[in-house]
Amino acid sequence: MHDIFEQTLANFRDQLEGKTFCVRVKRRGKQEFNSQDVERYVGGGLNQHIESAKVKLNHPDVTVNLEIEGDRLIMVQGRYAGLGRFPYRHSGRRSVTDLRWFSIPVFPAIC
C-alpha cells in the first residue's frame, strides 16, 4: 500500500495544495487489503505530507480516484458524464436490436 501512496503523492501533490480532498478507491481482483484500507492509508498520508490540504469526505474540492486491478494502479485524472440509463452491459448487437424494435410503427387495431 505504501507504493500506492507514494505514486499518488507524486501525481496529485500540486492539485491538492490549499484544497480539500477525499480519496475514492475501486478494486478488482484479489488483494490483501480492501478499498477502505487503501482510502484511509493514502488519504492519511496525503494529509500528513501536504500541510495545506485538508480531508473533507463530503463535497471536497478534489476527489482522488484510484482503481486497482490485480497488481496495476490506475489514477483517474478525469471523468466525463455519459448517457444516463444507456444499456452499457449489452453488446452492440443487442443495442441495435433494441433500437430497431422501437422504430417499428405500431398501428392501432380497428375493431
DRENPA-3360 file (N, C-alpha, C; in nm, 2 decimals, always signed):
BEGIN
1 = MHDIFEQT = +0.08/-0.12/+0.00/+0.00/+0.00/+0.00/+0.09/+0.13/+0.00 ~ +0.20/+0.11/+0.05/+0.29/+0.23/+0.06/+0.33/+0.28/-0.08 ~ +0.35/+0.18/-0.17/+0.38/+0.22/-0.31/+0.27/+0.30/-0.38 ~ +0.14/+0.26/-0.34/+0.03/+0.33/-0.40/+0.03/+0.47/-0.34 ~ +0.05/+0.49/-0.22/+0.06/+0.62/-0.16/+0.17/+0.71/-0.22 ~ +0.29/+0.65/-0.24/+0.40/+0.73/-0.30/+0.36/+0.78/-0.44 ~ +0.31/+0.69/-0.52/+0.27/+0.73/-0.66/+0.16/+0.83/-0.66 ~ +0.06/+0.82/-0.57/-0.05/+0.91/-0.56/+0.00/+1.05/-0.52;
9 = LANFRDQL = +0.09/+1.05/-0.42/+0.15/+1.18/-0.37/+0.23/+1.25/-0.49 ~ +0.30/+1.17/-0.56/+0.38/+1.23/-0.67/+0.29/+1.29/-0.78 ~ +0.18/+1.23/-0.81/+0.09/+1.28/-0.91/-0.01/+1.38/-0.87 ~ -0.05/+1.38/-0.74/-0.16/+1.47/-0.70/-0.12/+1.59/-0.61 ~ +0.01/+1.59/-0.58/+0.06/+1.70/-0.48/+0.02/+1.84/-0.52 ~ +0.05/+1.87/-0.65/+0.02/+2.01/-0.70/-0.13/+2.04/-0.70 ~ -0.21/+1.94/-0.73/-0.36/+1.96/-0.74/-0.42/+1.98/-0.60 ~ -0.36/+1.93/-0.49/-0.42/+1.93/-0.36/-0.37/+2.04/-0.27;
17 = EGKTFCVR = -0.27/+2.12/-0.32/-0.22/+2.23/-0.24/-0.33/+2.33/-0.21 ~ -0.36/+2.35/-0.08/-0.45/+2.45/-0.04/-0.60/+2.41/-0.06 ~ -0.63/+2.29/-0.09/-0.77/+2.25/-0.12/-0.81/+2.13/-0.02 ~ -0.94/+2.11/-0.02/-0.99/+1.99/+0.05/-1.00/+1.88/-0.05 ~ -0.99/+1.75/+0.00/-0.98/+1.64/-0.08/-1.04/+1.51/-0.01 ~ -1.07/+1.41/-0.09/-1.10/+1.28/-0.04/-1.05/+1.18/-0.14 ~ -1.03/+1.06/-0.09/-0.97/+0.95/-0.18/-1.08/+0.85/-0.19 ~ -1.10/+0.81/-0.32/-1.20/+0.70/-0.35/-1.13/+0.59/-0.43;
25 = VKRRGKQE = -1.15/+0.47/-0.39/-1.08/+0.36/-0.45/-1.18/+0.25/-0.50 ~ -1.16/+0.20/-0.62/-1.23/+0.09/-0.67/-1.13/-0.02/-0.69 ~ -1.16/-0.14/-0.66/-1.07/-0.25/-0.66/-1.13/-0.37/-0.73 ~ -1.05/-0.44/-0.82/-1.09/-0.56/-0.88/-0.98/-0.66/-0.86 ~ -1.01/-0.79/-0.84/-0.91/-0.89/-0.82/-0.89/-0.92/-0.67 ~ -0.79/-1.00/-0.65/-0.76/-1.04/-0.51/-0.64/-0.97/-0.46 ~ -0.66/-0.90/-0.35/-0.55/-0.83/-0.28/-0.56/-0.86/-0.13 ~ -0.46/-0.82/-0.06/-0.45/-0.85/+0.09/-0.53/-0.74/+0.16;
33 = FNSQDVER = -0.58/-0.64/+0.09/-0.64/-0.52/+0.16/-0.77/-0.50/+0.09 ~ -0.86/-0.42/+0.15/-0.99/-0.38/+0.08/-0.98/-0.23/+0.05 ~ -1.08/-0.18/-0.02/-1.08/-0.05/-0.08/-1.07/+0.06/+0.04 ~ -1.14/+0.03/+0.14/-1.14/+0.13/+0.25/-1.01/+0.14/+0.32 ~ -0.93/+0.03/+0.33/-0.80/+0.04/+0.38/-0.71/+0.13/+0.30 ~ -0.72/+0.12/+0.17/-0.64/+0.20/+0.08/-0.68/+0.34/+0.09 ~ -0.81/+0.37/+0.10/-0.86/+0.51/+0.11/-0.80/+0.57/+0.24 ~ -0.81/+0.50/+0.35/-0.76/+0.56/+0.47/-0.61/+0.58/+0.47;
41 = YVGGGLNQ = -0.53/+0.48/+0.42/-0.39/+0.49/+0.42/-0.34/+0.60/+0.33 ~ -0.39/+0.60/+0.21/-0.35/+0.71/+0.11/-0.40/+0.84/+0.16 ~ -0.52/+0.85/+0.20/-0.57/+0.98/+0.25/-0.50/+1.04/+0.37 ~ -0.47/+0.95/+0.46/-0.39/+0.99/+0.58/-0.25/+1.03/+0.55 ~ -0.19/+0.96/+0.45/-0.05/+1.00/+0.41/-0.05/+1.13/+0.34 ~ -0.15/+1.15/+0.25/-0.16/+1.28/+0.18/-0.18/+1.40/+0.28 ~ -0.27/+1.37/+0.37/-0.30/+1.47/+0.47/-0.17/+1.51/+0.56 ~ -0.09/+1.41/+0.59/+0.03/+1.44/+0.66/+0.14/+1.51/+0.58;
49 = HIESAKVK = +0.15/+1.47/+0.45/+0.26/+1.52/+0.37/+0.23/+1.66/+0.30 ~ +0.10/+1.69/+0.29/+0.06/+1.82/+0.23/-0.01/+1.90/+0.33 ~ +0.06/+1.99/+0.40/+0.01/+2.05/+0.52/-0.11/+2.15/+0.49 ~ -0.11/+2.21/+0.37/-0.21/+2.30/+0.33/-0.34/+2.23/+0.29 ~ -0.34/+2.10/+0.26/-0.46/+2.03/+0.22/-0.53/+1.97/+0.34 ~ -0.66/+1.96/+0.33/-0.74/+1.91/+0.44/-0.84/+1.81/+0.38 ~ -0.87/+1.70/+0.46/-0.96/+1.60/+0.43/-1.10/+1.65/+0.45 ~ -1.19/+1.63/+0.35/-1.33/+1.66/+0.36/-1.40/+1.55/+0.28;
57 = LNHPDVTV = -1.47/+1.46/+0.34/-1.53/+1.35/+0.27/-1.66/+1.38/+0.20 ~ -1.73/+1.49/+0.23/-1.85/+1.53/+0.16/-1.82/+1.66/+0.09 ~ -1.84/+1.66/-0.04/-1.82/+1.77/-0.13/-1.68/+1.84/-0.12 ~ -1.58/+1.75/-0.15/-1.44/+1.81/-0.15/-1.41/+1.89/-0.27 ~ -1.31/+1.97/-0.27/-1.26/+2.04/-0.39/-1.21/+1.94/-0.49 ~ -1.13/+1.84/-0.45/-1.07/+1.75/-0.54/-1.10/+1.61/-0.48 ~ -1.14/+1.52/-0.57/-1.16/+1.38/-0.54/-1.05/+1.30/-0.61 ~ -0.97/+1.23/-0.53/-0.86/+1.15/-0.58/-0.92/+1.01/-0.61;
65 = NLEIEGDR = -0.94/+0.98/-0.74/-1.00/+0.85/-0.78/-0.89/+0.75/-0.82 ~ -0.88/+0.64/-0.75/-0.79/+0.53/-0.78/-0.86/+0.40/-0.81 ~ -0.81/+0.33/-0.91/-0.86/+0.20/-0.94/-0.74/+0.10/-0.93 ~ -0.77/-0.01/-0.87/-0.67/-0.12/-0.85/-0.72/-0.24/-0.92 ~ -0.65/-0.29/-1.03/-0.68/-0.41/-1.10/-0.57/-0.51/-1.09 ~ -0.58/-0.61/-1.00/-0.47/-0.70/-0.98/-0.36/-0.63/-0.92 ~ -0.24/-0.62/-0.99/-0.13/-0.55/-0.94/-0.10/-0.42/-1.01 ~ -0.20/-0.37/-1.08/-0.19/-0.24/-1.15/-0.27/-0.13/-1.08;
73 = LIMVQGRY = -0.21/-0.01/-1.08/-0.27/+0.10/-1.02/-0.31/+0.20/-1.13 ~ -0.44/+0.24/-1.14/-0.48/+0.34/-1.24/-0.53/+0.46/-1.16 ~ -0.47/+0.57/-1.20/-0.50/+0.70/-1.14/-0.59/+0.77/-1.24 ~ -0.72/+0.79/-1.20/-0.82/+0.85/-1.28/-0.80/+1.00/-1.28 ~ -0.77/+1.07/-1.39/-0.74/+1.21/-1.40/-0.87/+1.29/-1.42 ~ -0.97/+1.23/-1.48/-1.10/+1.30/-1.51/-1.21/+1.20/-1.55 ~ -1.33/+1.24/-1.52/-1.44/+1.16/-1.56/-1.54/+1.25/-1.64 ~ -1.60/+1.18/-1.74/-1.70/+1.25/-1.82/-1.84/+1.19/-1.81;
81 = AGLGRFPY = -1.93/+1.28/-1.80/-2.07/+1.23/-1.79/-2.11/+1.16/-1.92 ~ -2.17/+1.04/-1.90/-2.21/+0.96/-2.02/-2.36/+0.97/-2.03 ~ -2.41/+0.88/-2.12/-2.56/+0.88/-2.14/-2.62/+0.81/-2.02 ~ -2.72/+0.87/-1.96/-2.79/+0.81/-1.85/-2.88/+0.70/-1.89 ~ -2.88/+0.59/-1.82/-2.97/+0.47/-1.84/-2.94/+0.41/-1.97 ~ -2.82/+0.42/-2.03/-2.79/+0.36/-2.16/-2.75/+0.21/-2.12 ~ -2.80/+0.12/-2.20/-2.77/-0.02/-2.17/-2.63/-0.06/-2.20 ~ -2.54/-0.02/-2.11/-2.39/-0.03/-2.14/-2.35/-0.18/-2.12;
89 = RHSGRRSV = -2.43/-0.26/-2.05/-2.38/-0.40/-2.03/-2.42/-0.49/-2.15 ~ -2.50/-0.44/-2.25/-2.53/-0.52/-2.36/-2.43/-0.50/-2.47 ~ -2.42/-0.60/-2.56/-2.33/-0.59/-2.67/-2.39/-0.49/-2.77 ~ -2.31/-0.44/-2.86/-2.36/-0.35/-2.96/-2.47/-0.41/-3.04 ~ -2.47/-0.54/-3.07/-2.57/-0.60/-3.15/-2.70/-0.60/-3.07 ~ -2.70/-0.62/-2.95/-2.82/-0.62/-2.87/-2.88/-0.47/-2.87 ~ -2.80/-0.37/-2.85/-2.84/-0.24/-2.85/-2.91/-0.20/-2.99 ~ -2.85/-0.24/-3.10/-2.91/-0.21/-3.23/-3.04/-0.28/-3.24;
97 = TDLRWFSI = -3.05/-0.40/-3.19/-3.18/-0.48/-3.20/-3.28/-0.40/-3.12 ~ -3.25/-0.35/-3.00/-3.34/-0.28/-2.92/-3.39/-0.15/-2.99 ~ -3.29/-0.08/-3.05/-3.33/+0.04/-3.12/-3.42/+0.01/-3.24 ~ -3.40/-0.10/-3.31/-3.49/-0.13/-3.42/-3.63/-0.16/-3.38 ~ -3.64/-0.23/-3.26/-3.77/-0.26/-3.21/-3.85/-0.13/-3.18 ~ -3.78/-0.03/-3.14/-3.86/+0.10/-3.11/-3.89/+0.17/-3.24 ~ -3.83/+0.14/-3.35/-3.86/+0.21/-3.47/-3.97/+0.14/-3.55 ~ -4.03/+0.03/-3.51/-4.13/-0.04/-3.58/-4.26/+0.04/-3.56;
105 = PVFPAIC = -4.33/+0.08/-3.66/-4.46/+0.15/-3.64/-4.56/+0.06/-3.59 ~ -4.64/+0.12/-3.50/-4.75/+0.04/-3.43/-4.88/+0.10/-3.47 ~ -4.96/+0.02/-3.54/-5.09/+0.07/-3.58/-5.20/+0.02/-3.49 ~ -5.29/+0.10/-3.45/-5.40/+0.05/-3.36/-5.49/-0.04/-3.44 ~ -5.54/-0.14/-3.37/-5.63/-0.24/-3.44/-5.77/-0.17/-3.45 ~ -5.82/-0.18/-3.56/-5.96/-0.13/-3.59/-6.06/-0.24/-3.56 ~ -6.14/-0.21/-3.47/-6.25/-0.32/-3.43/-6.38/-0.28/-3.49;
% end
